Amino acid sequence: MIERTFVMIKPDGVAKGLSDEIIARIQKSGLKVVSKRRVRMDRKTAERLYDVHKGKEFFERLVNFIISGEVFVMVVEGERAISRIRELMGPTDPAKAPKGTIRGDFAASMSENIIHASDSPESVKREMPIFF
Ligand code: CMP
């Protein structure tokens, strides 16, 4: 099934100059970047994006980090796009992310983990309209 998913290169990915490399990996995997925008989020938008984590110990840290610099927000399309991007990305904790995944190769910590992608069709429906 052809799906669309929401992907974001976080401020650490942009600051480390990894945007082109990450987009190339997405395209080489056969997925298409159909829209892309560079944005600096305000606090309200970041809190909306991460609404499901409100109340968790790391929420403030996460929001502060995501508004600390520019991000790339993208719409990615292709066969099983939601799960395929998550395979390319690797798990949240970089210590558990295999080499060859984006987080395994570049992420520094749970907070500074380079990239976000929606984890389900429901998350796509909630996250994508915030930016597109
Ligand atoms: P992301 O895919 O953007 O979705 C939620 C984010 O919360 C996750 O990536 C991590 O960056 C962040 N996160 C999850 N758990 C922790 C944690 N224990 N400490 C800091 N950040 C976390």
Backbone and ligand atoms as CSV (ligand in chain L), in Angstrom:
chain,resi,resn,atom,element,x,y,z
A,1,MET,N,N,0.834,-1.195,0.000
A,1,MET,CA,C,0.000,0.000,0.000
A,1,MET,C,C,0.878,1.258,0.000
A,2,ILE,N,N,0.563,2.199,-0.906
A,2,ILE,CA,C,1.302,3.475,-0.932
A,2,ILE,C,C,0.824,4.333,0.234
A,3,GLU,N,N,1.803,4.776,1.040
A,3,GLU,CA,C,1.462,5.609,2.206
A,3,GLU,C,C,2.238,6.931,2.135
A,4,ARG,N,N,1.729,7.917,2.890
A,4,ARG,CA,C,2.479,9.143,3.135
A,4,ARG,C,C,2.781,9.214,4.615
A,5,THR,N,N,3.982,9.662,4.945
A,5,THR,CA,C,4.320,9.809,6.351
A,5,THR,C,C,5.012,11.146,6.607
A,6,PHE,N,N,5.027,11.534,7.875
A,6,PHE,CA,C,5.647,12.791,8.286
A,6,PHE,C,C,7.037,12.500,8.872
A,7,VAL,N,N,8.037,13.217,8.346
A,7,VAL,CA,C,9.424,13.026,8.797
A,7,VAL,C,C,10.011,14.394,9.136
A,8,MET,N,N,10.843,14.433,10.176
A,8,MET,CA,C,11.483,15.696,10.547
A,8,MET,C,C,12.963,15.453,10.862
A,9,ILE,N,N,13.825,16.244,10.233
A,9,ILE,CA,C,15.241,16.240,10.619
A,9,ILE,C,C,15.369,17.260,11.746
A,10,LYS,N,N,15.804,16.784,12.911
A,10,LYS,CA,C,15.815,17.613,14.128
A,10,LYS,C,C,16.980,18.619,14.096
A,11,PRO,N,N,16.975,19.591,15.049
A,11,PRO,CA,C,18.010,20.639,15.016
A,11,PRO,C,C,19.444,20.105,15.021
A,12,ASP,N,N,19.688,18.965,15.673
A,12,ASP,CA,C,21.066,18.432,15.673
A,12,ASP,C,C,21.446,17.917,14.286
A,13,GLY,N,N,20.499,17.316,13.579
A,13,GLY,CA,C,20.759,16.828,12.223
A,13,GLY,C,C,21.049,17.970,11.262
A,14,VAL,N,N,20.254,19.052,11.382
A,14,VAL,CA,C,20.454,20.221,10.524
A,14,VAL,C,C,21.797,20.879,10.858
A,15,ALA,N,N,22.057,21.066,12.164
A,15,ALA,CA,C,23.295,21.743,12.592
A,15,ALA,C,C,24.546,20.957,12.209
A,16,LYS,N,N,24.443,19.630,12.206
A,16,LYS,CA,C,25.610,18.816,11.835
A,16,LYS,C,C,25.760,18.672,10.319
A,17,GLY,N,N,24.884,19.338,9.560
A,17,GLY,CA,C,24.992,19.299,8.093
A,17,GLY,C,C,24.597,17.963,7.492
A,18,LEU,N,N,23.679,17.255,8.168
A,18,LEU,CA,C,23.320,15.908,7.713
A,18,LEU,C,C,22.068,15.858,6.832
A,19,SER,N,N,21.452,17.010,6.577
A,19,SER,CA,C,20.171,17.010,5.860
A,19,SER,C,C,20.277,16.343,4.487
A,20,ASP,N,N,21.301,16.697,3.702
A,20,ASP,CA,C,21.438,16.118,2.351
A,20,ASP,C,C,21.667,14.615,2.420
A,21,GLU,N,N,22.509,14.191,3.363
A,21,GLU,CA,C,22.813,12.759,3.534
A,21,GLU,C,C,21.552,11.972,3.910
A,22,ILE,N,N,20.760,12.531,4.812
A,22,ILE,CA,C,19.540,11.846,5.264
A,22,ILE,C,C,18.519,11.772,4.118
A,23,ILE,N,N,18.353,12.882,3.403
A,23,ILE,CA,C,17.411,12.893,2.270
A,23,ILE,C,C,17.883,11.904,1.197
A,24,ALA,N,N,19.189,11.834,0.967
A,24,ALA,CA,C,19.727,10.878,-0.019
A,24,ALA,C,C,19.428,9.440,0.413
A,25,ARG,N,N,19.566,9.145,1.696
A,25,ARG,CA,C,19.270,7.789,2.181
A,25,ARG,C,C,17.796,7.440,1.972
A,26,ILE,N,N,16.939,8.420,2.219
A,26,ILE,CA,C,15.494,8.199,2.037
A,26,ILE,C,C,15.205,7.910,0.553
A,27,GLN,N,N,15.793,8.727,-0.317
A,27,GLN,CA,C,15.542,8.559,-1.760
A,27,GLN,C,C,16.158,7.271,-2.295
A,28,LYS,N,N,17.361,6.936,-1.822
A,28,LYS,CA,C,18.029,5.700,-2.280
A,28,LYS,C,C,17.237,4.466,-1.894
A,29,SER,N,N,16.477,4.577,-0.802
A,29,SER,CA,C,15.674,3.435,-0.359
A,29,SER,C,C,14.424,3.262,-1.235
A,30,GLY,N,N,14.212,4.203,-2.157
A,30,GLY,CA,C,13.075,4.092,-3.073
A,30,GLY,C,C,11.869,4.913,-2.646
A,31,LEU,N,N,12.001,5.644,-1.517
A,31,LEU,CA,C,10.895,6.511,-1.075
A,31,LEU,C,C,11.074,7.903,-1.691
A,32,LYS,N,N,9.939,8.631,-1.792
A,32,LYS,CA,C,9.964,9.963,-2.418
A,32,LYS,C,C,9.712,11.048,-1.384
A,33,VAL,N,N,10.521,12.109,-1.420
A,33,VAL,CA,C,10.249,13.284,-0.585
A,33,VAL,C,C,9.349,14.193,-1.411
A,34,VAL,N,N,8.071,14.252,-1.069
A,34,VAL,CA,C,7.133,14.999,-1.918
A,34,VAL,C,C,6.975,16.462,-1.492
A,35,SER,N,N,7.285,16.786,-0.230
A,35,SER,CA,C,7.319,18.180,0.224
A,35,SER,C,C,8.404,18.294,1.275
A,36,LYS,N,N,9.013,19.485,1.340
A,36,LYS,CA,C,10.110,19.696,2.302
A,36,LYS,C,C,10.143,21.171,2.651
A,37,ARG,N,N,10.252,21.476,3.930
A,37,ARG,CA,C,10.273,22.868,4.370
A,37,ARG,C,C,11.222,22.998,5.543
A,38,ARG,N,N,12.017,24.100,5.562
A,38,ARG,CA,C,12.904,24.358,6.692
A,38,ARG,C,C,12.170,25.321,7.617
A,39,VAL,N,N,11.983,24.960,8.872
A,39,VAL,CA,C,11.230,25.826,9.785
A,39,VAL,C,C,11.910,25.925,11.150
A,40,ARG,N,N,11.666,27.048,11.809
A,40,ARG,CA,C,12.033,27.208,13.219
A,40,ARG,C,C,10.716,27.188,13.977
A,41,MET,N,N,10.506,26.160,14.765
A,41,MET,CA,C,9.226,26.000,15.467
A,41,MET,C,C,9.131,26.925,16.662
A,42,ASP,N,N,7.911,27.412,16.952
A,42,ASP,CA,C,7.731,28.107,18.233
A,42,ASP,C,C,7.301,27.075,19.281
A,43,ARG,N,N,7.314,27.484,20.547
A,43,ARG,CA,C,7.057,26.542,21.648
A,43,ARG,C,C,5.675,25.888,21.534
A,44,LYS,N,N,4.684,26.693,21.124
A,44,LYS,CA,C,3.317,26.187,21.042
A,44,LYS,C,C,3.216,25.050,20.010
A,45,THR,N,N,3.866,25.249,18.877
A,45,THR,CA,C,3.846,24.227,17.815
A,45,THR,C,C,4.579,22.967,18.271
A,46,ALA,N,N,5.723,23.148,18.947
A,46,ALA,CA,C,6.494,21.990,19.432
A,46,ALA,C,C,5.689,21.210,20.469
A,47,GLU,N,N,4.989,21.927,21.347
A,47,GLU,CA,C,4.170,21.257,22.372
A,47,GLU,C,C,3.008,20.505,21.732
A,48,ARG,N,N,2.505,21.054,20.627
A,48,ARG,CA,C,1.423,20.377,19.903
A,48,ARG,C,C,1.960,19.098,19.247
A,49,LEU,N,N,3.113,19.205,18.605
A,49,LEU,CA,C,3.712,18.042,17.937
A,49,LEU,C,C,3.960,16.909,18.936
A,50,TYR,N,N,4.442,17.266,20.123
A,50,TYR,CA,C,4.818,16.253,21.107
A,50,TYR,C,C,3.785,16.101,22.222
A,51,ASP,N,N,2.565,16.498,21.916
A,51,ASP,CA,C,1.446,16.429,22.859
A,51,ASP,C,C,1.344,15.085,23.600
A,52,VAL,N,N,1.590,13.980,22.869
A,52,VAL,CA,C,1.432,12.640,23.480
A,52,VAL,C,C,2.463,12.399,24.593
A,53,HIS,N,N,3.516,13.212,24.648
A,53,HIS,CA,C,4.546,13.031,25.686
A,53,HIS,C,C,4.383,14.019,26.841
A,54,LYS,N,N,3.325,14.853,26.777
A,54,LYS,CA,C,3.073,15.835,27.847
A,54,LYS,C,C,3.012,15.109,29.190
A,55,GLY,N,N,3.697,15.652,30.201
A,55,GLY,CA,C,3.664,15.039,31.531
A,55,GLY,C,C,4.815,14.070,31.768
A,56,LYS,N,N,5.508,13.682,30.693
A,56,LYS,CA,C,6.645,12.780,30.893
A,56,LYS,C,C,7.861,13.569,31.365
A,57,GLU,N,N,8.751,12.869,32.019
A,57,GLU,CA,C,9.942,13.489,32.611
A,57,GLU,C,C,10.769,14.278,31.587
A,58,PHE,N,N,10.804,13.792,30.332
A,58,PHE,CA,C,11.680,14.410,29.329
A,58,PHE,C,C,10.972,15.450,28.462
A,59,PHE,N,N,9.686,15.742,28.741
A,59,PHE,CA,C,8.892,16.599,27.846
A,59,PHE,C,C,9.524,17.985,27.641
A,60,GLU,N,N,9.873,18.666,28.756
A,60,GLU,CA,C,10.447,20.013,28.666
A,60,GLU,C,C,11.744,19.999,27.860
A,61,ARG,N,N,12.578,19.004,28.160
A,61,ARG,CA,C,13.868,18.855,27.474
A,61,ARG,C,C,13.662,18.677,25.967
A,62,LEU,N,N,12.690,17.835,25.647
A,62,LEU,CA,C,12.389,17.547,24.248
A,62,LEU,C,C,11.922,18.808,23.513
A,63,VAL,N,N,10.989,19.536,24.138
A,63,VAL,CA,C,10.461,20.760,23.509
A,63,VAL,C,C,11.570,21.811,23.376
A,64,ASN,N,N,12.345,22.012,24.442
A,64,ASN,CA,C,13.430,22.999,24.390
A,64,ASN,C,C,14.428,22.665,23.289
A,65,PHE,N,N,14.710,21.386,23.137
A,65,PHE,CA,C,15.651,20.969,22.101
A,65,PHE,C,C,15.079,21.210,20.705
A,66,ILE,N,N,13.820,20.887,20.509
A,66,ILE,CA,C,13.232,20.947,19.165
A,66,ILE,C,C,13.082,22.396,18.691
A,67,ILE,N,N,12.966,23.344,19.640
A,67,ILE,CA,C,12.880,24.768,19.251
A,67,ILE,C,C,14.247,25.458,19.280
A,68,SER,N,N,15.316,24.697,19.539
A,68,SER,CA,C,16.643,25.309,19.682
A,68,SER,C,C,17.280,25.690,18.341
A,69,GLY,N,N,16.712,25.224,17.244
A,69,GLY,CA,C,17.265,25.552,15.932
A,69,GLY,C,C,16.290,25.155,14.838
A,70,GLU,N,N,16.705,25.352,13.605
A,70,GLU,CA,C,15.827,25.006,12.480
A,70,GLU,C,C,15.745,23.498,12.286
A,71,VAL,N,N,14.599,23.069,11.788
A,71,VAL,CA,C,14.387,21.661,11.442
A,71,VAL,C,C,13.927,21.593,9.982
A,72,PHE,N,N,14.051,20.414,9.378
A,72,PHE,CA,C,13.421,20.156,8.075
A,72,PHE,C,C,12.207,19.298,8.311
A,73,VAL,N,N,11.021,19.768,7.921
A,73,VAL,CA,C,9.829,18.911,7.971
A,73,VAL,C,C,9.553,18.423,6.551
A,74,MET,N,N,9.135,17.164,6.450
A,74,MET,CA,C,8.970,16.543,5.122
A,74,MET,C,C,7.753,15.635,5.074
A,75,VAL,N,N,7.207,15.525,3.864
A,75,VAL,CA,C,6.223,14.486,3.580
A,75,VAL,C,C,6.932,13.448,2.708
A,76,VAL,N,N,6.932,12.205,3.159
A,76,VAL,CA,C,7.609,11.128,2.436
A,76,VAL,C,C,6.565,10.107,1.989
A,77,GLU,N,N,6.688,9.691,0.731
A,77,GLU,CA,C,5.677,8.816,0.150
A,77,GLU,C,C,6.301,7.554,-0.435
A,78,GLY,N,N,5.569,6.461,-0.343
A,78,GLY,CA,C,6.003,5.218,-0.989
A,78,GLY,C,C,5.298,4.016,-0.400
A,79,GLU,N,N,5.615,2.875,-0.964
A,79,GLU,CA,C,5.084,1.601,-0.484
A,79,GLU,C,C,5.507,1.400,0.984
A,80,ARG,N,N,4.558,1.198,1.885
A,80,ARG,CA,C,4.824,0.994,3.321
A,80,ARG,C,C,5.768,2.067,3.899
A,81,ALA,N,N,5.558,3.318,3.492
A,81,ALA,CA,C,6.480,4.399,3.876
A,81,ALA,C,C,6.639,4.530,5.395
A,82,ILE,N,N,5.564,4.335,6.142
A,82,ILE,CA,C,5.620,4.565,7.594
A,82,ILE,C,C,6.630,3.614,8.246
A,83,SER,N,N,6.524,2.323,7.956
A,83,SER,CA,C,7.445,1.375,8.606
A,83,SER,C,C,8.833,1.411,7.965
A,84,ARG,N,N,8.912,1.700,6.663
A,84,ARG,CA,C,10.236,1.711,6.024
A,84,ARG,C,C,11.114,2.854,6.521
A,85,ILE,N,N,10.518,4.031,6.736
A,85,ILE,CA,C,11.304,5.146,7.286
A,85,ILE,C,C,11.800,4.784,8.684
A,86,ARG,N,N,10.961,4.101,9.444
A,86,ARG,CA,C,11.363,3.759,10.815
A,86,ARG,C,C,12.489,2.723,10.818
A,87,GLU,N,N,12.524,1.879,9.798
A,87,GLU,CA,C,13.662,0.948,9.668
A,87,GLU,C,C,14.943,1.707,9.316
A,88,LEU,N,N,14.837,2.661,8.399
A,88,LEU,CA,C,16.009,3.470,8.012
A,88,LEU,C,C,16.544,4.270,9.195
A,89,MET,N,N,15.593,4.737,10.036
A,89,MET,CA,C,15.903,5.631,11.138
A,89,MET,C,C,16.567,4.896,12.302
A,90,GLY,N,N,16.101,3.689,12.620
A,90,GLY,CA,C,16.602,2.955,13.786
A,90,GLY,C,C,15.865,3.352,15.047
A,91,PRO,N,N,16.048,2.602,16.152
A,91,PRO,CA,C,15.315,2.872,17.387
A,91,PRO,C,C,15.698,4.201,18.050
A,92,THR,N,N,14.797,4.693,18.938
A,92,THR,CA,C,14.971,5.993,19.606
A,92,THR,C,C,16.302,6.108,20.340
A,93,ASP,N,N,16.661,5.030,21.045
A,93,ASP,CA,C,17.891,5.041,21.849
A,93,ASP,C,C,19.072,4.699,20.933
A,94,PRO,N,N,19.978,5.674,20.705
A,94,PRO,CA,C,21.084,5.430,19.766
A,94,PRO,C,C,21.968,4.249,20.188
A,95,ALA,N,N,22.001,3.957,21.490
A,95,ALA,CA,C,22.807,2.825,21.962
A,95,ALA,C,C,22.261,1.503,21.411
A,96,LYS,N,N,20.971,1.506,21.081
A,96,LYS,CA,C,20.342,0.286,20.553
A,96,LYS,C,C,20.208,0.304,19.024
A,97,ALA,N,N,20.604,1.425,18.416
A,97,ALA,CA,C,20.419,1.571,16.970
A,97,ALA,C,C,21.606,0.964,16.206
A,98,PRO,N,N,21.339,-0.013,15.329
A,98,PRO,CA,C,22.436,-0.646,14.590
A,98,PRO,C,C,23.150,0.330,13.654
A,99,LYS,N,N,24.438,0.079,13.417
A,99,LYS,CA,C,25.193,0.827,12.392
A,99,LYS,C,C,24.470,0.663,11.059
A,100,GLY,N,N,24.489,1.717,10.272
A,100,GLY,CA,C,23.777,1.656,8.997
A,100,GLY,C,C,22.400,2.286,9.085
A,101,THR,N,N,21.867,2.415,10.322
A,101,THR,CA,C,20.635,3.196,10.477
A,101,THR,C,C,21.045,4.657,10.723
A,102,ILE,N,N,20.110,5.581,10.463
A,102,ILE,CA,C,20.439,7.008,10.603
A,102,ILE,C,C,20.829,7.320,12.047
A,103,ARG,N,N,20.038,6.823,13.006
A,103,ARG,CA,C,20.374,7.098,14.402
A,103,ARG,C,C,21.623,6.334,14.839
A,104,GLY,N,N,21.779,5.109,14.375
A,104,GLY,CA,C,22.969,4.317,14.705
A,104,GLY,C,C,24.245,5.000,14.232
A,105,ASP,N,N,24.170,5.675,13.107
A,105,ASP,CA,C,25.368,6.315,12.552
A,105,ASP,C,C,25.617,7.712,13.126
A,106,PHE,N,N,24.536,8.445,13.487
A,106,PHE,CA,C,24.722,9.869,13.793
A,106,PHE,C,C,24.202,10.351,15.152
A,107,ALA,N,N,23.296,9.599,15.807
A,107,ALA,CA,C,22.644,10.147,17.006
A,107,ALA,C,C,23.570,10.126,18.213
A,108,ALA,N,N,23.436,11.173,19.053
A,108,ALA,CA,C,24.293,11.315,20.222
A,108,ALA,C,C,23.612,10.833,21.494
A,109,SER,N,N,22.289,10.971,21.588
A,109,SER,CA,C,21.573,10.635,22.821
A,109,SER,C,C,20.088,10.458,22.512
A,110,MET,N,N,19.309,10.089,23.552
A,110,MET,CA,C,17.853,9.946,23.391
A,110,MET,C,C,17.214,11.261,22.959
A,111,SER,N,N,17.713,12.388,23.466
A,111,SER,CA,C,17.137,13.689,23.094
A,111,SER,C,C,17.658,14.116,21.733
A,112,GLU,N,N,18.969,14.036,21.560
A,112,GLU,CA,C,19.583,14.485,20.306
A,112,GLU,C,C,19.737,13.273,19.413
A,113,ASN,N,N,18.619,12.925,18.750
A,113,ASN,CA,C,18.643,11.687,17.958
A,113,ASN,C,C,18.285,11.923,16.482
A,114,ILE,N,N,18.599,13.155,16.008
A,114,ILE,CA,C,18.717,13.453,14.569
A,114,ILE,C,C,17.414,13.519,13.768
A,115,ILE,N,N,16.509,12.595,14.002
A,115,ILE,CA,C,15.358,12.471,13.093
A,115,ILE,C,C,14.135,11.971,13.842
A,116,HIS,N,N,12.968,12.389,13.372
A,116,HIS,CA,C,11.684,11.883,13.871
A,116,HIS,C,C,10.862,11.428,12.676
A,117,ALA,N,N,10.094,10.354,12.865
A,117,ALA,CA,C,9.114,9.963,11.837
A,117,ALA,C,C,7.884,9.416,12.541
A,118,SER,N,N,6.720,9.712,11.991
A,118,SER,CA,C,5.461,9.241,12.584
A,118,SER,C,C,5.502,7.719,12.730
A,119,ASP,N,N,4.929,7.215,13.849
A,119,ASP,CA,C,5.042,5.771,14.116
A,119,ASP,C,C,3.824,4.953,13.696
A,120,SER,N,N,2.771,5.617,13.185
A,120,SER,CA,C,1.557,4.886,12.800
A,120,SER,C,C,0.699,5.795,11.910
A,121,PRO,N,N,-0.285,5.217,11.205
A,121,PRO,CA,C,-1.184,6.063,10.393
A,121,PRO,C,C,-1.887,7.118,11.245
A,122,GLU,N,N,-2.213,6.781,12.494
A,122,GLU,CA,C,-2.876,7.742,13.395
A,122,GLU,C,C,-1.938,8.913,13.696
A,123,SER,N,N,-0.657,8.615,13.930
A,123,SER,CA,C,0.318,9.686,14.190
A,123,SER,C,C,0.505,10.562,12.953
A,124,VAL,N,N,0.499,9.962,11.775
A,124,VAL,CA,C,0.616,10.754,10.537
A,124,VAL,C,C,-0.543,11.749,10.464
A,125,LYS,N,N,-1.754,11.264,10.744
A,125,LYS,CA,C,-2.954,12.113,10.674
A,125,LYS,C,C,-2.880,13.272,11.647
A,126,ARG,N,N,-2.243,13.049,12.792
A,126,ARG,CA,C,-2.134,14.088,13.806
A,126,ARG,C,C,-0.969,15.040,13.518
A,127,GLU,N,N,0.168,14.489,13.084
A,127,GLU,CA,C,1.397,15.294,12.989
A,127,GLU,C,C,1.508,16.066,11.661
A,128,MET,N,N,1.139,15.429,10.545
A,128,MET,CA,C,1.379,16.059,9.243
A,128,MET,C,C,0.651,17.395,9.090
A,129,PRO,N,N,-0.645,17.486,9.497
A,129,PRO,CA,C,-1.349,18.769,9.303
A,129,PRO,C,C,-0.808,19.920,10.149
A,130,ILE,N,N,0.048,19.650,11.105
A,130,ILE,CA,C,0.662,20.743,11.867
A,130,ILE,C,C,1.557,21.580,10.935
A,131,PHE,N,N,2.120,20.924,9.922
A,131,PHE,CA,C,3.069,21.601,9.024
A,131,PHE,C,C,2.648,21.649,7.563
A,132,PHE,N,N,1.768,20.747,7.129
A,132,PHE,CA,C,1.427,20.655,5.699
A,132,PHE,C,C,-0.097,20.634,5.492
L,1,CMP,P1,P,10.885,11.149,18.550
L,1,CMP,O1,O,10.807,10.082,17.531
L,1,CMP,O2,O,11.031,12.539,18.071
L,1,CMP,O3,O,9.595,11.056,19.490
L,1,CMP,C1,C,9.602,11.453,20.833
L,1,CMP,C2,C,10.953,11.845,21.284
L,1,CMP,O4,O,11.098,11.920,22.677
L,1,CMP,C3,C,11.949,10.799,20.879
L,1,CMP,O5,O,12.140,10.848,19.484
L,1,CMP,C4,C,13.153,11.183,21.718
L,1,CMP,O6,O,13.968,12.145,21.111
L,1,CMP,C5,C,12.485,11.779,22.926
L,1,CMP,N1,N,12.651,10.907,24.063
L,1,CMP,C6,C,12.081,9.730,24.279
L,1,CMP,N2,N,12.482,9.207,25.452
L,1,CMP,C7,C,13.341,10.099,25.967
L,1,CMP,C8,C,14.117,10.157,27.140
L,1,CMP,N3,N,14.050,9.178,28.046
L,1,CMP,N4,N,14.906,11.214,27.333
L,1,CMP,C9,C,14.949,12.226,26.426
L,1,CMP,N5,N,14.229,12.229,25.288
L,1,CMP,C10,C,13.463,11.183,25.067
